[in-house]
């Protein structure tokens, strides 16, 4: 008869030890429990136990500090860390110090049993490499805050990715903290000693995207008086964060895909390939699958970027985190020399009632505003509701709806202003008219052809153009058309 595996449990809470011991015993395991880190260490030194489940905070020693010592003498031993300190730093420290899994308290017994089952089924581990020194940075610099289940899953995902260079796609509404997640992935990852370079695709005119990403050589275009390195070169050895990737124009998508496939790029006007030594993290608030269906985003690029998807929940889906976030933002306001304020218990209730269309960014702005303007030290529910009512606006429509609502002339005016600002030095007026007209004509024709499924006769009729004129413009603007459709 085979002897069942032995699980060692260390936790200073007797009720937790009892509940875990009963559940694991019913599942067929042998169990030994203790509240002492020193007794746990003694058992491990003597070769006892096939799996360890330990709390972080214990009277004699921090459970996380015990992990490297265990891994030195018994590298194959699986360790599950549980903690009520449900922070990103705890999750990362547990993973980087050799834990098989991190479980934030409270957790379901079914989840624990599933983790134990995976631990015994998994292959033996190689000795863990400790990165303790890299985790000395304070969490205040990376304020990913929350104890909700959704945030705990994000912490665990970040922790698991610290030893990889996998490409990550971050999805989330505006104001949810997508760049904070990207910075955390960089700060705790293999490339933390390299640069973190961010570029927002929505903020750069489309004709400048390729130059911004890949750089340009002197004389590559009018106004290129010197060689300029792009963001790929600037991020060499580090992380390149591509924010609002859904706004990247099609021609730049093609070049980015080539870089991801081949691992190298050339500057605009250059001939010598440059090795791309960066980790890519992308983010978007848009539905990329919908953009793919509309022909506005390359499906092959999506799958190259969406290797590890991370969804950041909107604040309305993690209301239990609102009091914690609000207090954190008041502390930050105090550190920025604004008056110190505290929240009345009824104020947190008022905060939880609100829908937060602007997400975490809107909450931070509210707390800073109240810290500056509310005359009393204690912020009440009345103050919260009054301030929210003053700031109340209709929910911001999706980007597509905003574009439809914005007059075309105003959109063109905004684009021209950006163009002029970007070409302040050495602008060639003779090129400007053709470039702006092409910027308007290309999407107009592309989307019309997409709506007619490539039927050029229907597209020409919709546009009010002669069919031959449409064909000429398709050639001039290098627009792809579905084959076999006339």
GIURWO-V457982 format. One record per residue. RES is the residue in one small letter. SS is DSSP state (a for helix, b for strand, c for the rest). PHI is phi in radians with two decimals (* if undefined). OMEGA is omega in whole degrees, -180 to 180 (* if undefined). Layout:
BEGIN
res=RES ss=SS phi=PHI omega=OMEGA
res=RES ss=SS phi=PHI omega=OMEGA
END
This chain:
BEGIN
res=x ss=c phi=* omega=-178
res=x ss=c phi=-1.35 omega=178
res=x ss=c phi=-1.31 omega=-180
res=x ss=c phi=-1.18 omega=179
res=x ss=c phi=-1.07 omega=178
res=x ss=b phi=-1.84 omega=179
res=x ss=b phi=-1.97 omega=177
res=x ss=b phi=-1.71 omega=-179
res=x ss=b phi=-2.04 omega=177
res=x ss=b phi=-2.20 omega=178
res=x ss=c phi=-2.79 omega=-178
res=x ss=c phi=-1.41 omega=178
res=x ss=c phi=-1.69 omega=-176
res=x ss=a phi=-1.07 omega=-177
res=x ss=a phi=-1.12 omega=178
res=x ss=a phi=-1.18 omega=178
res=x ss=a phi=-1.04 omega=-178
res=x ss=a phi=-1.15 omega=-178
res=x ss=a phi=-1.10 omega=-179
res=x ss=a phi=-1.16 omega=-179
res=x ss=a phi=-1.09 omega=180
res=x ss=a phi=-1.13 omega=-178
res=x ss=a phi=-1.13 omega=-178
res=x ss=a phi=-1.27 omega=177
res=x ss=a phi=-1.14 omega=178
res=x ss=a phi=-1.10 omega=180
res=x ss=c phi=-1.41 omega=174
res=x ss=c phi=1.75 omega=-180
res=x ss=c phi=-1.70 omega=167
res=x ss=b phi=-1.47 omega=-174
res=x ss=b phi=-2.32 omega=170
res=x ss=b phi=-2.20 omega=-176
res=x ss=b phi=-2.17 omega=177
res=x ss=b phi=-2.74 omega=173
res=x ss=c phi=-1.78 omega=-172
res=x ss=c phi=-1.94 omega=176
res=x ss=a phi=-1.16 omega=-179
res=x ss=a phi=-1.19 omega=178
res=x ss=a phi=-1.20 omega=176
res=x ss=a phi=-1.03 omega=180
res=x ss=a phi=-1.09 omega=179
res=x ss=a phi=-1.08 omega=179
res=x ss=a phi=-1.04 omega=-177
res=x ss=a phi=-1.17 omega=177
res=x ss=a phi=-1.03 omega=-178
res=x ss=c phi=-1.42 omega=177
res=x ss=c phi=1.49 omega=-179
res=x ss=c phi=-1.43 omega=174
res=x ss=c phi=1.47 omega=175
res=x ss=c phi=-1.88 omega=179
res=x ss=b phi=-2.72 omega=179
res=x ss=b phi=-2.06 omega=171
res=x ss=b phi=-2.10 omega=-175
res=x ss=b phi=-2.29 omega=173
res=x ss=b phi=-1.38 omega=177
res=x ss=c phi=-1.45 omega=-175
res=x ss=c phi=-1.61 omega=175
res=x ss=c phi=-2.31 omega=-173
res=x ss=c phi=-0.98 omega=-172
res=x ss=c phi=-1.53 omega=-173
res=x ss=c phi=-2.75 omega=175
res=x ss=c phi=-1.25 omega=-178
res=x ss=a phi=-1.02 omega=179
res=x ss=a phi=-1.17 omega=179
res=x ss=a phi=-1.22 omega=-179
res=x ss=a phi=-1.34 omega=-173
res=x ss=a phi=-1.02 omega=-180
res=x ss=a phi=-1.06 omega=179
res=x ss=a phi=-1.15 omega=178
res=x ss=a phi=-1.11 omega=-176
res=x ss=a phi=-1.18 omega=179
res=x ss=a phi=-1.22 omega=-176
res=x ss=a phi=-1.71 omega=179
res=x ss=c phi=-2.44 omega=-174
res=x ss=c phi=-1.08 omega=-177
res=x ss=c phi=-1.46 omega=-174
res=x ss=c phi=-1.30 omega=179
res=x ss=b phi=-1.39 omega=-179
res=x ss=b phi=-2.26 omega=174
res=x ss=b phi=-1.89 omega=-179
res=x ss=b phi=-1.79 omega=175
res=x ss=b phi=-2.12 omega=-176
res=x ss=b phi=-2.78 omega=171
res=x ss=c phi=-1.48 omega=174
res=x ss=c phi=-1.44 omega=-170
res=x ss=c phi=-1.48 omega=-179
res=x ss=c phi=-2.06 omega=177
res=x ss=a phi=-1.05 omega=-177
res=x ss=a phi=-1.09 omega=179
res=x ss=a phi=-1.10 omega=180
res=x ss=a phi=-1.09 omega=-179
res=x ss=a phi=-1.18 omega=180
res=x ss=a phi=-1.07 omega=-180
res=x ss=a phi=-1.06 omega=-178
res=x ss=a phi=-1.19 omega=-176
res=x ss=a phi=-1.27 omega=178
res=x ss=c phi=-1.64 omega=170
res=x ss=c phi=1.92 omega=179
res=x ss=c phi=-1.18 omega=175
res=x ss=c phi=-1.25 omega=-180
res=x ss=b phi=-2.66 omega=177
res=x ss=b phi=-2.08 omega=-180
res=x ss=b phi=-2.11 omega=176
res=x ss=b phi=-1.32 omega=177
res=x ss=c phi=-1.41 omega=-6
res=x ss=c phi=-1.39 omega=177
res=x ss=c phi=-2.38 omega=179
res=x ss=c phi=-1.39 omega=178
res=x ss=a phi=-1.10 omega=177
res=x ss=a phi=-1.08 omega=178
res=x ss=a phi=-1.15 omega=178
res=x ss=a phi=-1.07 omega=-180
res=x ss=a phi=-1.09 omega=178
res=x ss=a phi=-1.15 omega=179
res=x ss=a phi=-1.12 omega=179
res=x ss=a phi=-1.08 omega=178
res=x ss=a phi=-1.06 omega=178
res=x ss=a phi=-1.15 omega=-179
res=x ss=a phi=-1.09 omega=-179
res=x ss=a phi=-1.33 omega=-179
res=x ss=a phi=-1.48 omega=-174
res=x ss=c phi=-1.30 omega=177
res=x ss=c phi=-1.23 omega=177
res=x ss=c phi=-1.01 omega=-180
res=x ss=c phi=-1.45 omega=168
res=x ss=c phi=-1.51 omega=-179
res=x ss=c phi=-0.95 omega=-178
res=x ss=c phi=-1.30 omega=176
res=x ss=c phi=-1.84 omega=-176
res=x ss=c phi=-1.42 omega=177
res=x ss=c phi=-2.12 omega=-175
res=x ss=a phi=-0.97 omega=-178
res=x ss=a phi=-1.12 omega=-177
res=x ss=a phi=-1.25 omega=-176
res=x ss=a phi=-1.73 omega=-178
res=x ss=c phi=-1.27 omega=-180
res=x ss=c phi=-1.08 omega=-179
res=x ss=c phi=-1.21 omega=179
res=x ss=a phi=-1.16 omega=179
res=x ss=a phi=-1.02 omega=179
res=x ss=a phi=-1.29 omega=179
res=x ss=a phi=-2.31 omega=-169
res=x ss=c phi=-1.34 omega=169
res=x ss=c phi=-1.51 omega=-170
res=x ss=c phi=-2.15 omega=175
res=x ss=c phi=2.69 omega=178
res=x ss=c phi=-1.93 omega=-180
res=x ss=c phi=-1.15 omega=179
res=x ss=a phi=-0.97 omega=-180
res=x ss=a phi=-1.11 omega=179
res=x ss=a phi=-1.24 omega=178
res=x ss=a phi=-1.08 omega=179
res=x ss=a phi=-1.18 omega=176
res=x ss=a phi=-1.13 omega=178
res=x ss=a phi=-1.02 omega=-178
res=x ss=a phi=-1.16 omega=178
res=x ss=a phi=-1.12 omega=178
res=x ss=a phi=-1.04 omega=-179
res=x ss=a phi=-1.07 omega=-178
res=x ss=a phi=-1.23 omega=-177
res=x ss=a phi=-1.59 omega=-174
res=x ss=c phi=-1.12 omega=-178
res=x ss=c phi=-1.75 omega=-178
res=x ss=c phi=-2.11 omega=173
res=x ss=c phi=-2.00 omega=-176
res=x ss=c phi=-1.07 omega=177
res=x ss=c phi=-1.29 omega=-175
res=x ss=b phi=-2.13 omega=173
res=x ss=b phi=-2.01 omega=-179
res=x ss=b phi=-1.79 omega=179
res=x ss=b phi=-1.90 omega=177
res=x ss=c phi=2.99 omega=178
res=x ss=c phi=-1.15 omega=176
res=x ss=c phi=-1.06 omega=177
res=x ss=c phi=1.52 omega=-179
res=x ss=c phi=-1.50 omega=178
res=x ss=c phi=1.83 omega=-178
res=x ss=a phi=-1.13 omega=-180
res=x ss=a phi=-1.21 omega=177
res=x ss=a phi=-1.09 omega=178
res=x ss=a phi=-1.13 omega=179
res=x ss=a phi=-1.07 omega=180
res=x ss=a phi=-1.17 omega=177
res=x ss=a phi=-1.17 omega=177
res=x ss=a phi=-1.03 omega=179
res=x ss=a phi=-1.28 omega=-173
res=x ss=a phi=-1.11 omega=-179
res=x ss=c phi=-1.80 omega=-175
res=x ss=c phi=-1.69 omega=-178
res=x ss=c phi=-1.12 omega=-174
res=x ss=c phi=-1.78 omega=-175
res=x ss=c phi=-1.09 omega=179
res=x ss=c phi=-1.47 omega=176
res=x ss=c phi=-1.64 omega=-178
res=x ss=c phi=-1.32 omega=169
res=x ss=b phi=-1.91 omega=-176
res=x ss=b phi=-2.06 omega=-179
res=x ss=b phi=-2.01 omega=176
res=x ss=b phi=-2.43 omega=180
res=x ss=b phi=-1.75 omega=-176
res=x ss=a phi=-1.10 omega=-177
res=x ss=a phi=-1.30 omega=-174
res=x ss=a phi=-1.72 omega=-175
res=x ss=c phi=-2.06 omega=176
res=x ss=c phi=-0.94 omega=-172
res=x ss=a phi=-1.05 omega=-179
res=x ss=a phi=-1.30 omega=180
res=x ss=a phi=-1.85 omega=-174
res=x ss=a phi=-1.01 omega=-176
res=x ss=a phi=-1.13 omega=178
res=x ss=a phi=-1.15 omega=179
res=x ss=a phi=-1.13 omega=-177
res=x ss=a phi=-1.31 omega=-169
res=x ss=a phi=-1.88 omega=-179
res=x ss=c phi=1.41 omega=179
res=x ss=b phi=-2.52 omega=178
res=x ss=c phi=-1.58 omega=176
res=x ss=c phi=-1.07 omega=179
res=x ss=c phi=1.43 omega=-179
res=x ss=c phi=-1.14 omega=177
res=x ss=c phi=-2.75 omega=-179
res=x ss=c phi=-1.01 omega=-180
res=x ss=c phi=1.67 omega=179
res=x ss=c phi=-1.47 omega=-175
res=x ss=c phi=-1.49 omega=179
res=x ss=c phi=-2.45 omega=174
res=x ss=c phi=-1.36 omega=178
res=x ss=b phi=-2.11 omega=176
res=x ss=c phi=-1.26 omega=177
res=x ss=c phi=-1.55 omega=-176
res=x ss=a phi=-1.17 omega=177
res=x ss=a phi=-1.08 omega=178
res=x ss=a phi=-1.23 omega=-180
res=x ss=a phi=-1.10 omega=-178
res=x ss=c phi=-1.60 omega=-176
res=x ss=c phi=-0.92 omega=-179
res=x ss=c phi=1.46 omega=-177
res=x ss=c phi=-2.24 omega=-174
res=x ss=b phi=-2.14 omega=174
res=x ss=b phi=-1.91 omega=-179
res=x ss=b phi=-1.77 omega=-179
res=x ss=b phi=-1.72 omega=-178
res=x ss=b phi=-1.44 omega=-178
res=x ss=c phi=0.89 omega=-178
res=x ss=a phi=-1.09 omega=179
res=x ss=a phi=-1.13 omega=179
res=x ss=a phi=-1.66 omega=179
res=x ss=c phi=-1.26 omega=-180
res=x ss=c phi=-1.18 omega=-174
res=x ss=a phi=-0.99 omega=-177
res=x ss=a phi=-1.15 omega=177
res=x ss=a phi=-1.25 omega=176
res=x ss=a phi=-1.03 omega=-179
res=x ss=a phi=-1.10 omega=-180
res=x ss=a phi=-1.19 omega=179
res=x ss=a phi=-1.12 omega=178
res=x ss=a phi=-1.03 omega=-180
res=x ss=a phi=-1.11 omega=178
res=x ss=a phi=-1.12 omega=-179
res=x ss=a phi=-1.15 omega=-179
res=x ss=a phi=-1.36 omega=-171
res=x ss=a phi=-1.76 omega=179
res=x ss=c phi=1.31 omega=178
res=x ss=b phi=-2.64 omega=-178
res=x ss=b phi=-2.60 omega=172
res=x ss=c phi=-2.16 omega=176
res=x ss=c phi=-1.24 omega=175
res=x ss=b phi=-1.14 omega=-177
res=x ss=c phi=1.51 omega=-179
res=x ss=c phi=-1.73 omega=180
res=x ss=c phi=-2.14 omega=-176
res=x ss=c phi=-1.50 omega=179
res=x ss=c phi=-1.10 omega=178
res=x ss=b phi=-2.08 omega=-179
res=x ss=b phi=-1.21 omega=180
res=x ss=c phi=-1.60 omega=-179
res=x ss=c phi=-1.85 omega=-178
res=x ss=c phi=-2.43 omega=168
res=x ss=b phi=-1.74 omega=-177
res=x ss=b phi=-1.71 omega=169
res=x ss=b phi=-2.18 omega=180
res=x ss=b phi=-2.00 omega=179
res=x ss=b phi=-2.58 omega=178
res=x ss=b phi=-2.76 omega=171
res=x ss=c phi=-1.79 omega=-176
res=x ss=c phi=-1.70 omega=178
res=x ss=c phi=-1.50 omega=-175
res=x ss=a phi=-1.16 omega=179
res=x ss=a phi=-1.15 omega=176
res=x ss=a phi=-1.17 omega=177
res=x ss=a phi=-1.10 omega=177
res=x ss=a phi=-1.10 omega=180
res=x ss=a phi=-1.10 omega=180
res=x ss=c phi=-1.46 omega=-179
res=x ss=c phi=1.35 omega=-176
res=x ss=c phi=-1.80 omega=179
res=x ss=c phi=-2.49 omega=-177
res=x ss=c phi=-1.25 omega=-180
res=x ss=a phi=-1.17 omega=-179
res=x ss=a phi=-1.17 omega=176
res=x ss=a phi=-1.19 omega=179
res=x ss=a phi=-0.98 omega=-177
res=x ss=a phi=-1.25 omega=175
res=x ss=a phi=-1.19 omega=-177
res=x ss=a phi=-1.52 omega=-172
res=x ss=c phi=-1.57 omega=-179
res=x ss=c phi=-1.14 omega=175
res=x ss=b phi=-2.15 omega=178
res=x ss=b phi=-1.44 omega=174
res=x ss=b phi=-2.20 omega=178
res=x ss=b phi=-1.76 omega=176
res=x ss=c phi=-1.64 omega=-176
res=x ss=c phi=-1.24 omega=173
res=x ss=c phi=-1.16 omega=-175
res=x ss=a phi=-1.07 omega=-180
res=x ss=a phi=-1.15 omega=178
res=x ss=a phi=-1.67 omega=179
res=x ss=c phi=-2.43 omega=-175
res=x ss=a phi=-1.09 omega=179
res=x ss=a phi=-1.15 omega=179
res=x ss=a phi=-1.54 omega=-173
res=x ss=a phi=-1.08 omega=179
res=x ss=a phi=-1.01 omega=-180
res=x ss=a phi=-1.10 omega=179
res=x ss=a phi=-1.13 omega=-178
res=x ss=a phi=-1.07 omega=179
res=x ss=a phi=-1.13 omega=178
res=x ss=a phi=-1.08 omega=-179
res=x ss=a phi=-1.21 omega=175
res=x ss=a phi=-1.17 omega=177
res=x ss=a phi=-1.14 omega=178
res=x ss=a phi=-1.15 omega=177
res=x ss=a phi=-1.12 omega=177
res=x ss=a phi=-1.10 omega=178
res=x ss=a phi=-1.14 omega=178
res=x ss=c phi=-1.62 omega=175
res=x ss=c phi=1.26 omega=170
res=x ss=c phi=-1.55 omega=-178
res=x ss=c phi=-1.02 omega=179
res=x ss=c phi=-1.26 omega=-180
res=x ss=c phi=-2.37 omega=174
res=x ss=b phi=-2.23 omega=-178
res=x ss=b phi=-1.76 omega=170
res=x ss=c phi=-1.18 omega=179
res=x ss=a phi=-0.93 omega=179
res=x ss=a phi=-1.22 omega=-180
res=x ss=a phi=-1.18 omega=179
res=x ss=a phi=-1.15 omega=176
res=x ss=a phi=-1.14 omega=179
res=x ss=a phi=-1.14 omega=178
res=x ss=a phi=-1.13 omega=-178
res=x ss=a phi=-1.25 omega=-179
res=x ss=a phi=-1.33 omega=-173
res=x ss=c phi=-1.37 omega=-175
res=x ss=c phi=-1.51 omega=175
res=x ss=c phi=0.93 omega=177
res=x ss=c phi=-1.11 omega=179
res=x ss=c phi=-1.63 omega=175
res=x ss=a phi=1.04 omega=-173
res=x ss=a phi=-1.09 omega=180
res=x ss=a phi=-1.07 omega=179
res=x ss=a phi=-1.16 omega=178
res=x ss=a phi=-1.11 omega=179
res=x ss=a phi=-1.09 omega=179
res=x ss=a phi=-1.07 omega=179
res=x ss=a phi=-1.12 omega=-179
res=x ss=a phi=-1.13 omega=178
res=x ss=a phi=-1.15 omega=180
res=x ss=a phi=-1.14 omega=179
res=x ss=a phi=-1.19 omega=177
res=x ss=a phi=-1.06 omega=-177
res=x ss=a phi=-1.44 omega=-168
res=x ss=a phi=-1.90 omega=-177
res=x ss=c phi=-1.26 omega=-170
res=x ss=c phi=-1.30 omega=-177
res=x ss=c phi=-1.77 omega=-178
res=x ss=c phi=-1.27 omega=-178
res=x ss=b phi=-1.71 omega=178
res=x ss=b phi=-1.54 omega=-176
res=x ss=c phi=-1.76 omega=176
res=x ss=a phi=-1.08 omega=179
res=x ss=a phi=-1.05 omega=180
res=x ss=a phi=-1.13 omega=180
res=x ss=a phi=-1.06 omega=-176
res=x ss=a phi=-1.13 omega=180
res=x ss=a phi=-1.13 omega=-179
res=x ss=a phi=-1.21 omega=178
res=x ss=a phi=-1.16 omega=179
res=x ss=a phi=-1.16 omega=178
res=x ss=a phi=-1.15 omega=-177
res=x ss=a phi=-1.61 omega=-174
res=x ss=c phi=-1.08 omega=175
res=x ss=c phi=-2.38 omega=176
res=x ss=c phi=-1.08 omega=178
res=x ss=c phi=-0.95 omega=-179
res=x ss=c phi=-1.16 omega=180
res=x ss=c phi=-1.23 omega=176
res=x ss=c phi=-1.01 omega=-177
res=x ss=a phi=-0.98 omega=-179
res=x ss=a phi=-1.09 omega=-180
res=x ss=a phi=-1.18 omega=179
res=x ss=a phi=-1.08 omega=-179
res=x ss=a phi=-1.13 omega=179
res=x ss=a phi=-1.22 omega=-179
res=x ss=a phi=-1.31 omega=-177
res=x ss=c phi=-1.33 omega=177
res=x ss=c phi=-0.99 omega=-177
res=x ss=a phi=-1.02 omega=-179
res=x ss=a phi=-1.06 omega=180
res=x ss=a phi=-1.22 omega=178
res=x ss=a phi=-1.11 omega=178
res=x ss=a phi=-1.13 omega=179
res=x ss=a phi=-1.04 omega=179
res=x ss=a phi=-1.10 omega=-180
res=x ss=a phi=-1.11 omega=-179
res=x ss=a phi=-1.12 omega=178
res=x ss=a phi=-1.06 omega=178
res=x ss=a phi=-1.11 omega=-180
res=x ss=a phi=-1.09 omega=-179
res=x ss=a phi=-1.14 omega=180
res=x ss=a phi=-1.12 omega=-179
res=x ss=a phi=-1.29 omega=-178
res=x ss=c phi=-1.96 omega=-177
res=x ss=c phi=-1.01 omega=179
res=x ss=c phi=-1.73 omega=173
res=x ss=c phi=1.27 omega=179
res=x ss=c phi=-1.14 omega=178
res=x ss=c phi=-1.84 omega=-176
res=x ss=a phi=-0.97 omega=-177
res=x ss=a phi=-1.13 omega=-179
res=x ss=a phi=-1.54 omega=-166
res=x ss=a phi=-1.19 omega=-177
res=x ss=a phi=-1.06 omega=-178
res=x ss=a phi=-1.08 omega=-178
res=x ss=a phi=-1.16 omega=-178
res=x ss=a phi=-1.18 omega=178
res=x ss=a phi=-1.06 omega=179
res=x ss=a phi=-1.10 omega=179
res=x ss=a phi=-1.08 omega=-180
res=x ss=a phi=-1.43 omega=-175
res=x ss=a phi=-1.19 omega=-174
res=x ss=a phi=-1.04 omega=179
res=x ss=a phi=-1.14 omega=179
res=x ss=a phi=-1.06 omega=-179
res=x ss=a phi=-1.28 omega=180
res=x ss=a phi=-1.01 omega=-176
res=x ss=a phi=-1.23 omega=177
res=x ss=a phi=-1.16 omega=177
res=x ss=a phi=-1.11 omega=178
res=x ss=a phi=-1.12 omega=-179
res=x ss=a phi=-1.16 omega=180
res=x ss=c phi=-1.69 omega=-180
res=x ss=c phi=0.97 omega=175
res=x ss=c phi=1.50 omega=-180
res=x ss=c phi=-1.33 omega=-174
res=x ss=a phi=-1.24 omega=179
res=x ss=a phi=-1.13 omega=179
res=x ss=a phi=-1.14 omega=-179
res=x ss=a phi=-1.10 omega=179
res=x ss=a phi=-1.06 omega=179
res=x ss=a phi=-1.13 omega=179
res=x ss=a phi=-1.11 omega=-178
res=x ss=a phi=-1.43 omega=-177
res=x ss=c phi=1.29 omega=-178
res=x ss=c phi=-1.99 omega=169
res=x ss=c phi=-1.17 omega=-177
res=x ss=a phi=-1.06 omega=179
res=x ss=a phi=-1.15 omega=178
res=x ss=a phi=-1.11 omega=179
res=x ss=a phi=-1.10 omega=180
res=x ss=a phi=-1.06 omega=179
res=x ss=a phi=-1.10 omega=-180
res=x ss=a phi=-1.18 omega=177
res=x ss=a phi=-1.07 omega=178
res=x ss=a phi=-1.17 omega=-177
res=x ss=a phi=-1.11 omega=-177
res=x ss=c phi=-1.59 omega=178
res=x ss=c phi=0.95 omega=-179
res=x ss=c phi=-1.61 omega=178
res=x ss=c phi=-1.35 omega=179
res=x ss=c phi=-2.19 omega=178
res=x ss=c phi=-1.01 omega=-180
res=x ss=c phi=-1.21 omega=175
res=x ss=c phi=1.42 omega=179
res=x ss=c phi=-2.04 omega=-176
res=x ss=c phi=-1.73 omega=*
END
